[in-house]
């Protein structure tokens, strides 16, 4: 059993992790390091071309992962243009929200297939 005699609770308003969560994940830093090395980039290019010419898509998921971690996810604009919403009835407003949510889901679904 562990000895807990000398343990003290944190003061109110203070954290045991004052620096907070790290800003980047270790895997993101690894990808950035790999992509900053010209030899690694050349090897990745060669592997991509080899697989494209061979009709294989084995690297697609890995490349998407690397890209999203290093550059962030690609934003997908949606059309949300409409007039003054203060003139809409509650039912019309609810229908417009539903339409936009369905459009957003469809765009997300289409993006996950690529």
TAJOVEN-V705230 format. One record per residue. RES is the residue in one small letter. PSI is psi in radians with two decimals (999 if undefined). BURIAL is I if it has 16 or more other ideal C-beta (glycine too) atoms within 10 Angstrom, else O. Layout:
# TAJOVEN-V705230
res | psi | burial
RES | PSI | BURIAL
RES | PSI | BURIAL
This chain:
# TAJOVEN-V705230
res | psi | burial
x | 2.43 | O
x | 2.56 | O
x | 2.07 | O
x | 0.26 | O
x | -0.70 | O
x | 0.10 | O
x | 2.45 | O
x | 2.48 | O
x | 2.75 | O
x | 2.60 | O
x | 2.63 | O
x | 2.31 | O
x | -0.01 | O
x | 2.72 | O
x | 2.65 | O
x | -0.09 | O
x | 1.24 | O
x | -0.44 | O
x | -0.23 | O
x | -3.01 | O
x | 2.46 | O
x | 2.52 | O
x | -0.54 | O
x | 2.68 | O
x | 2.63 | O
x | -0.62 | O
x | -0.62 | O
x | -0.75 | O
x | -0.67 | O
x | -0.81 | O
x | -0.75 | I
x | -0.71 | O
x | -0.79 | O
x | -0.73 | O
x | -0.19 | O
x | -0.14 | O
x | 2.07 | O
x | -0.66 | O
x | -0.71 | O
x | -0.75 | O
x | -0.74 | O
x | -0.72 | O
x | -0.68 | O
x | -0.78 | I
x | -0.81 | O
x | -0.75 | O
x | -0.70 | O
x | -0.88 | O
x | -0.72 | O
x | -0.77 | O
x | -0.60 | O
x | -0.82 | O
x | -0.49 | O
x | 0.02 | O
x | 0.34 | O
x | 2.58 | O
x | 0.59 | O
x | -0.53 | O
x | -0.11 | O
x | -0.87 | O
x | -0.72 | O
x | -0.72 | O
x | -0.68 | O
x | -0.77 | O
x | -0.84 | O
x | -0.81 | I
x | -0.83 | O
x | -0.59 | O
x | -0.64 | I
x | -0.77 | O
x | -0.24 | O
x | 2.83 | O
x | 2.58 | O
x | 2.26 | O
x | 2.56 | O
x | 1.88 | O
x | 2.55 | O
x | 2.68 | O
x | 2.01 | O
x | 0.69 | O
x | 2.23 | O
x | 2.90 | O
x | -2.73 | O
x | 2.00 | O
x | -0.27 | O
x | -0.31 | O
x | -0.11 | O
x | 2.56 | O
x | 2.91 | O
x | -0.71 | O
x | -0.74 | O
x | -0.71 | O
x | -0.76 | O
x | -0.72 | O
x | -0.69 | O
x | -0.72 | O
x | -0.78 | O
x | -0.77 | O
x | -0.78 | O
x | -0.65 | O
x | -0.72 | O
x | -0.69 | O
x | -0.71 | O
x | -0.77 | O
x | -0.73 | O
x | -0.71 | O
x | -0.71 | O
x | -0.72 | O
x | -0.75 | O
x | -0.64 | O
x | -0.55 | O
x | -0.33 | O
x | -0.41 | O
x | 999 | O
